[in-house]
Amino acid sequence: MNKKVLREETIKLLKDISVEKRQEIERNLESILIRQSYWKEAKTIGITVSQSLEWNTRSIIKRAWDEGKQVAVPKCLPKTKEMEFYLINSFDQLELAYFNIMEPLPNKAKKVNNNEIDLLVVPGLIFDKKGYRIGFGGGYYDRFLTSFKNKTVSLLSSYQLKDEIPRMEHDLPVQHLITEMGARKVFGGE
C-alpha cells in the first residue's frame, strides 16, 4: 500500500474518533509521556502546537512550563523546507502561519540551537513498530532528524500503529513511541 492511500485511510479513521474517545486518548498519551525518564530529564522540549487531526499538545506544553522546562516550537522555512525552533513561554508568542500551523513569532521568541533541545516530540500520521513514520507530506521533520542527535518520541493512538509502512532510504525512525496503551523504545536512545 502506498503512502497516499495510507494517509487518506488514517485521516478518515482519525476524523471518525468521537470527541470523548479523543480526549481519553490525549489524557493517556500525556500521562504516559510525563512518566518517562526522557521527559523527566529533559530541560528543553521541542514540540509542535497541534492542529486539527493531531493529538492535542497544548496541555503538554503547559505541563512543561509548569515543570520549569523550556518549550521550543518550530518555524517552517518553505524556501529550504527546513525548520528553526524558538523558545516560547506563552501562546501569545505564536501566529497562524505556513500550512495553518501555529508558529513562533521570531521577534517575540528566542531562537534555540537544535542541540539544545533535549527531547523532540515528532508529529506523524502513521507509524510502524520500528519507529518509522509517515507525516503529512512536507518532509520538514525528515530533514531535521538527519542532524538531530538527542532523544525523540512520537505520540500516537494504536489506530495509527502498523506492523510495517513503506519507507524511503532517507527516512529516519524516532526512538520512542507512546500510544494510549503505553510506551515503547523502538530505536536507539536509552
GUTIKE-713521 format. One record per residue (C-alpha): residue in one letter; y, z, x. Coordinates in Angstrom, 1 decimal. Each point is the difference from the previous one (the first is absolute). Example, Ala and Ser with C-alpha at 12.3 -4.5 7.8 and 13.67 -1.06 7.14 Angstrom:
BEGIN
<site><residu>A</residu><v>-4.5</v><w>7.8</w><u>12.3</u></site>
<site><residu>S</residu><v>3.4</v><w>-0.7</w><u>1.4</u></site>
END
This chain:
BEGIN
<site><residu>M</residu><v>0.0</v><w>0.0</w><u>0.0</u></site>
<site><residu>N</residu><v>3.4</v><w>-0.9</w><u>1.4</u></site>
<site><residu>K</residu><v>3.0</v><w>2.3</w><u>0.4</u></site>
<site><residu>K</residu><v>2.0</v><w>-1.6</w><u>-2.8</u></site>
<site><residu>V</residu><v>-2.7</v><w>0.6</w><u>-2.6</u></site>
<site><residu>L</residu><v>-0.6</v><w>3.5</w><u>1.2</u></site>
<site><residu>R</residu><v>3.7</v><w>0.8</w><u>-0.2</u></site>
<site><residu>E</residu><v>0.2</v><w>-1.4</w><u>-3.6</u></site>
<site><residu>E</residu><v>-3.1</v><w>2.0</w><u>-1.1</u></site>
<site><residu>T</residu><v>1.3</v><w>3.2</w><u>1.6</u></site>
<site><residu>I</residu><v>3.5</v><w>-0.3</w><u>-1.4</u></site>
<site><residu>K</residu><v>-1.5</v><w>-0.4</w><u>-3.5</u></site>
<site><residu>L</residu><v>-2.2</v><w>3.0</w><u>0.5</u></site>
<site><residu>L</residu><v>2.9</v><w>2.2</w><u>1.2</u></site>
<site><residu>K</residu><v>2.2</v><w>-1.1</w><u>-2.9</u></site>
<site><residu>D</residu><v>-2.8</v><w>1.0</w><u>-2.4</u></site>
<site><residu>I</residu><v>-0.1</v><w>3.7</w><u>1.3</u></site>
<site><residu>S</residu><v>1.5</v><w>2.3</w><u>-2.6</u></site>
<site><residu>V</residu><v>3.1</v><w>2.0</w><u>0.9</u></site>
<site><residu>E</residu><v>-2.1</v><w>3.3</w><u>-0.3</u></site>
<site><residu>K</residu><v>-2.7</v><w>-1.3</w><u>2.3</u></site>
<site><residu>R</residu><v>2.6</v><w>-1.4</w><u>2.5</u></site>
<site><residu>Q</residu><v>1.7</v><w>3.4</w><u>0.2</u></site>
<site><residu>E</residu><v>-3.3</v><w>1.8</w><u>0.5</u></site>
<site><residu>I</residu><v>-0.9</v><w>-2.4</w><u>2.8</u></site>
<site><residu>E</residu><v>3.4</v><w>0.5</w><u>1.6</u></site>
<site><residu>R</residu><v>-0.3</v><w>3.8</w><u>-0.1</u></site>
<site><residu>N</residu><v>-3.4</v><w>-0.2</w><u>1.6</u></site>
<site><residu>L</residu><v>1.2</v><w>-2.4</w><u>2.7</u></site>
<site><residu>E</residu><v>2.9</v><w>2.3</w><u>1.0</u></site>
<site><residu>S</residu><v>-2.1</v><w>3.1</w><u>-0.1</u></site>
<site><residu>I</residu><v>-2.7</v><w>-1.5</w><u>2.3</u></site>
<site><residu>L</residu><v>2.6</v><w>-1.5</w><u>2.3</u></site>
<site><residu>I</residu><v>1.9</v><w>3.3</w><u>0.7</u></site>
<site><residu>R</residu><v>-3.2</v><w>1.8</w><u>0.8</u></site>
<site><residu>Q</residu><v>-0.8</v><w>-2.4</w><u>2.9</u></site>
<site><residu>S</residu><v>0.6</v><w>1.1</w><u>3.6</u></site>
<site><residu>Y</residu><v>1.9</v><w>-3.2</w><u>0.8</u></site>
<site><residu>W</residu><v>2.5</v><w>0.8</w><u>-2.8</u></site>
<site><residu>K</residu><v>0.4</v><w>3.6</w><u>1.0</u></site>
<site><residu>E</residu><v>0.6</v><w>-1.0</w><u>3.7</u></site>
<site><residu>A</residu><v>2.4</v><w>-2.8</w><u>-0.7</u></site>
<site><residu>K</residu><v>3.7</v><w>0.6</w><u>0.5</u></site>
<site><residu>T</residu><v>1.1</v><w>-3.4</w><u>-1.1</u></site>
<site><residu>I</residu><v>-1.7</v><w>-1.9</w><u>-2.9</u></site>
<site><residu>G</residu><v>0.5</v><w>-3.8</w><u>-0.4</u></site>
<site><residu>I</residu><v>-0.3</v><w>-1.0</w><u>-3.6</u></site>
<site><residu>T</residu><v>1.2</v><w>-2.5</w><u>-2.5</u></site>
<site><residu>V</residu><v>1.7</v><w>1.0</w><u>-3.2</u></site>
<site><residu>S</residu><v>-2.5</v><w>-1.2</w><u>-2.6</u></site>
<site><residu>Q</residu><v>0.6</v><w>-2.6</w><u>-2.6</u></site>
<site><residu>S</residu><v>-1.7</v><w>-1.2</w><u>-3.2</u></site>
<site><residu>L</residu><v>-3.8</v><w>-0.1</w><u>0.7</u></site>
<site><residu>E</residu><v>0.0</v><w>2.2</w><u>3.1</u></site>
<site><residu>W</residu><v>-0.9</v><w>3.6</w><u>-0.1</u></site>
<site><residu>N</residu><v>3.1</v><w>2.2</w><u>-0.3</u></site>
<site><residu>T</residu><v>1.2</v><w>1.1</w><u>3.4</u></site>
<site><residu>R</residu><v>3.2</v><w>1.7</w><u>-1.2</u></site>
<site><residu>S</residu><v>-1.7</v><w>3.4</w><u>-0.4</u></site>
<site><residu>I</residu><v>-1.7</v><w>-0.4</w><u>3.4</u></site>
<site><residu>I</residu><v>3.4</v><w>-0.7</w><u>1.5</u></site>
<site><residu>K</residu><v>1.5</v><w>3.1</w><u>-1.7</u></site>
<site><residu>R</residu><v>-3.0</v><w>2.0</w><u>1.2</u></site>
<site><residu>A</residu><v>0.6</v><w>-1.2</w><u>3.6</u></site>
<site><residu>W</residu><v>3.7</v><w>1.1</w><u>-0.2</u></site>
<site><residu>D</residu><v>-1.1</v><w>3.4</w><u>-1.5</u></site>
<site><residu>E</residu><v>-2.3</v><w>0.5</w><u>3.0</u></site>
<site><residu>G</residu><v>2.8</v><w>-0.8</w><u>2.4</u></site>
<site><residu>K</residu><v>-1.4</v><w>-3.4</w><u>1.0</u></site>
<site><residu>Q</residu><v>2.1</v><w>-3.1</w><u>0.7</u></site>
<site><residu>V</residu><v>-0.5</v><w>-3.0</w><u>-2.2</u></site>
<site><residu>A</residu><v>0.4</v><w>-3.5</w><u>1.3</u></site>
<site><residu>V</residu><v>0.2</v><w>-2.9</w><u>-2.5</u></site>
<site><residu>P</residu><v>-0.4</v><w>-3.7</w><u>1.0</u></site>
<site><residu>K</residu><v>2.6</v><w>-2.7</w><u>-0.3</u></site>
<site><residu>C</residu><v>-1.3</v><w>-3.5</w><u>-0.1</u></site>
<site><residu>L</residu><v>1.5</v><w>-2.7</w><u>2.3</u></site>
<site><residu>P</residu><v>-0.8</v><w>-3.2</w><u>-1.9</u></site>
<site><residu>K</residu><v>1.0</v><w>-2.4</w><u>2.8</u></site>
<site><residu>T</residu><v>-2.5</v><w>1.5</w><u>2.4</u></site>
<site><residu>K</residu><v>-2.4</v><w>1.5</w><u>-2.5</u></site>
<site><residu>E</residu><v>0.2</v><w>3.3</w><u>1.8</u></site>
<site><residu>M</residu><v>1.0</v><w>3.5</w><u>-1.0</u></site>
<site><residu>E</residu><v>2.2</v><w>2.7</w><u>1.3</u></site>
<site><residu>F</residu><v>-0.3</v><w>3.6</w><u>-1.1</u></site>
<site><residu>Y</residu><v>3.0</v><w>2.3</w><u>-0.8</u></site>
<site><residu>L</residu><v>0.0</v><w>3.8</w><u>-0.6</u></site>
<site><residu>I</residu><v>1.2</v><w>1.0</w><u>-3.4</u></site>
<site><residu>N</residu><v>0.5</v><w>3.5</w><u>-1.4</u></site>
<site><residu>S</residu><v>1.0</v><w>-1.1</w><u>-3.5</u></site>
<site><residu>F</residu><v>-0.9</v><w>-2.8</w><u>-2.4</u></site>
<site><residu>D</residu><v>3.8</v><w>-0.7</w><u>-0.1</u></site>
<site><residu>Q</residu><v>-0.4</v><w>-1.7</w><u>3.4</u></site>
<site><residu>L</residu><v>-2.0</v><w>-2.8</w><u>-1.6</u></site>
<site><residu>E</residu><v>0.8</v><w>-3.3</w><u>-1.7</u></site>
<site><residu>L</residu><v>-2.0</v><w>-2.6</w><u>-2.0</u></site>
<site><residu>A</residu><v>-0.6</v><w>-2.8</w><u>2.5</u></site>
<site><residu>Y</residu><v>-2.5</v><w>-2.6</w><u>1.1</u></site>
<site><residu>F</residu><v>-2.9</v><w>-0.6</w><u>-2.5</u></site>
<site><residu>N</residu><v>1.6</v><w>2.7</w><u>-2.2</u></site>
<site><residu>I</residu><v>-1.0</v><w>2.7</w><u>2.5</u></site>
<site><residu>M</residu><v>2.0</v><w>3.1</w><u>0.5</u></site>
<site><residu>E</residu><v>1.3</v><w>-0.2</w><u>3.6</u></site>
<site><residu>P</residu><v>2.2</v><w>2.2</w><u>2.1</u></site>
<site><residu>L</residu><v>3.7</v><w>-0.8</w><u>0.4</u></site>
<site><residu>P</residu><v>0.4</v><w>-0.4</w><u>3.8</u></site>
<site><residu>N</residu><v>3.6</v><w>1.4</w><u>-0.2</u></site>
<site><residu>K</residu><v>-1.3</v><w>3.2</w><u>-1.7</u></site>
<site><residu>A</residu><v>-3.3</v><w>0.6</w><u>1.9</u></site>
<site><residu>K</residu><v>-1.0</v><w>0.3</w><u>3.6</u></site>
<site><residu>K</residu><v>-2.3</v><w>-2.6</w><u>1.5</u></site>
<site><residu>V</residu><v>-3.2</v><w>1.5</w><u>1.6</u></site>
<site><residu>N</residu><v>-2.2</v><w>-1.4</w><u>2.7</u></site>
<site><residu>N</residu><v>-3.5</v><w>-0.9</w><u>-1.2</u></site>
<site><residu>N</residu><v>-1.6</v><w>2.3</w><u>2.5</u></site>
<site><residu>E</residu><v>1.9</v><w>3.0</w><u>-1.5</u></site>
<site><residu>I</residu><v>-2.0</v><w>-0.5</w><u>-3.3</u></site>
<site><residu>D</residu><v>-3.0</v><w>2.4</w><u>0.2</u></site>
<site><residu>L</residu><v>-1.7</v><w>-1.2</w><u>-3.2</u></site>
<site><residu>L</residu><v>0.5</v><w>-3.3</w><u>-1.7</u></site>
<site><residu>V</residu><v>-1.0</v><w>-0.3</w><u>-3.7</u></site>
<site><residu>V</residu><v>-1.0</v><w>-3.6</w><u>-0.3</u></site>
<site><residu>P</residu><v>0.2</v><w>-1.6</w><u>-3.4</u></site>
<site><residu>G</residu><v>-2.5</v><w>-2.5</w><u>-1.3</u></site>
<site><residu>L</residu><v>-1.6</v><w>-1.5</w><u>-3.0</u></site>
<site><residu>I</residu><v>-3.7</v><w>-0.3</w><u>1.0</u></site>
<site><residu>F</residu><v>-1.9</v><w>1.8</w><u>2.7</u></site>
<site><residu>D</residu><v>-3.5</v><w>-0.1</w><u>1.5</u></site>
<site><residu>K</residu><v>-2.1</v><w>2.9</w><u>1.3</u></site>
<site><residu>K</residu><v>1.0</v><w>-0.9</w><u>3.6</u></site>
<site><residu>G</residu><v>3.7</v><w>0.5</w><u>-0.7</u></site>
<site><residu>Y</residu><v>1.0</v><w>-3.6</w><u>-0.2</u></site>
<site><residu>R</residu><v>2.5</v><w>-0.8</w><u>-2.7</u></site>
<site><residu>I</residu><v>1.5</v><w>-2.8</w><u>-2.1</u></site>
<site><residu>G</residu><v>3.7</v><w>0.6</w><u>-0.6</u></site>
<site><residu>F</residu><v>2.3</v><w>-1.8</w><u>-2.4</u></site>
<site><residu>G</residu><v>0.2</v><w>-3.0</w><u>2.3</u></site>
<site><residu>G</residu><v>3.1</v><w>0.5</w><u>2.2</u></site>
<site><residu>G</residu><v>-1.8</v><w>0.9</w><u>3.2</u></site>
<site><residu>Y</residu><v>2.6</v><w>2.5</w><u>1.0</u></site>
<site><residu>Y</residu><v>-2.4</v><w>2.9</w><u>0.6</u></site>
<site><residu>D</residu><v>-2.5</v><w>-2.3</w><u>1.8</u></site>
<site><residu>R</residu><v>2.7</v><w>-0.9</w><u>2.5</u></site>
<site><residu>F</residu><v>1.2</v><w>3.6</w><u>0.3</u></site>
<site><residu>L</residu><v>-3.5</v><w>1.5</w><u>0.6</u></site>
<site><residu>T</residu><v>-0.6</v><w>-2.2</w><u>3.1</u></site>
<site><residu>S</residu><v>2.3</v><w>2.2</w><u>2.0</u></site>
<site><residu>F</residu><v>-0.3</v><w>3.3</w><u>-1.9</u></site>
<site><residu>K</residu><v>-2.1</v><w>2.5</w><u>1.9</u></site>
<site><residu>N</residu><v>0.1</v><w>3.2</w><u>-2.1</u></site>
<site><residu>K</residu><v>-1.9</v><w>1.1</w><u>-3.1</u></site>
<site><residu>T</residu><v>-0.4</v><w>-2.2</w><u>-3.1</u></site>
<site><residu>V</residu><v>-1.1</v><w>0.8</w><u>-3.5</u></site>
<site><residu>S</residu><v>-0.1</v><w>-1.8</w><u>-3.3</u></site>
<site><residu>L</residu><v>0.0</v><w>1.4</w><u>-3.5</u></site>
<site><residu>L</residu><v>-2.1</v><w>-1.9</w><u>-2.6</u></site>
<site><residu>S</residu><v>-2.1</v><w>0.5</w><u>-3.0</u></site>
<site><residu>S</residu><v>-3.8</v><w>-0.5</w><u>0.0</u></site>
<site><residu>Y</residu><v>0.8</v><w>-3.1</w><u>-2.1</u></site>
<site><residu>Q</residu><v>1.6</v><w>-1.6</w><u>3.1</u></site>
<site><residu>L</residu><v>-2.8</v><w>0.7</w><u>2.4</u></site>
<site><residu>K</residu><v>-2.6</v><w>-2.8</w><u>0.7</u></site>
<site><residu>D</residu><v>-3.0</v><w>-0.1</w><u>2.3</u></site>
<site><residu>E</residu><v>1.6</v><w>-2.9</w><u>1.8</u></site>
<site><residu>I</residu><v>3.0</v><w>-2.3</w><u>-0.3</u></site>
<site><residu>P</residu><v>0.9</v><w>-3.3</w><u>1.6</u></site>
<site><residu>R</residu><v>2.0</v><w>0.6</w><u>3.2</u></site>
<site><residu>M</residu><v>1.7</v><w>-2.0</w><u>2.7</u></site>
<site><residu>E</residu><v>-0.2</v><w>0.4</w><u>3.7</u></site>
<site><residu>H</residu><v>3.5</v><w>1.7</w><u>0.2</u></site>
<site><residu>D</residu><v>-0.8</v><w>2.6</w><u>-2.8</u></site>
<site><residu>L</residu><v>0.0</v><w>3.6</w><u>1.2</u></site>
<site><residu>P</residu><v>-1.7</v><w>2.9</w><u>-1.8</u></site>
<site><residu>V</residu><v>1.6</v><w>3.3</w><u>-0.9</u></site>
<site><residu>Q</residu><v>-1.6</v><w>3.1</w><u>1.5</u></site>
<site><residu>H</residu><v>-0.4</v><w>2.1</w><u>-3.2</u></site>
<site><residu>L</residu><v>-0.4</v><w>-0.8</w><u>-3.7</u></site>
<site><residu>I</residu><v>0.8</v><w>2.5</w><u>-2.8</u></site>
<site><residu>T</residu><v>-1.3</v><w>-0.7</w><u>-3.5</u></site>
<site><residu>E</residu><v>0.1</v><w>2.4</w><u>-3.0</u></site>
<site><residu>M</residu><v>-3.6</v><w>1.0</w><u>1.1</u></site>
<site><residu>G</residu><v>0.9</v><w>1.1</w><u>3.5</u></site>
<site><residu>A</residu><v>1.0</v><w>-1.0</w><u>3.5</u></site>
<site><residu>R</residu><v>-2.0</v><w>-2.0</w><u>2.5</u></site>
<site><residu>K</residu><v>0.6</v><w>-1.0</w><u>3.6</u></site>
<site><residu>V</residu><v>-0.9</v><w>-3.7</w><u>0.4</u></site>
<site><residu>F</residu><v>1.4</v><w>-1.1</w><u>3.3</u></site>
<site><residu>G</residu><v>1.2</v><w>1.6</w><u>3.3</u></site>
<site><residu>G</residu><v>2.2</v><w>3.0</w><u>-0.4</u></site>
<site><residu>E</residu><v>-1.2</v><w>3.6</w><u>0.3</u></site>
END
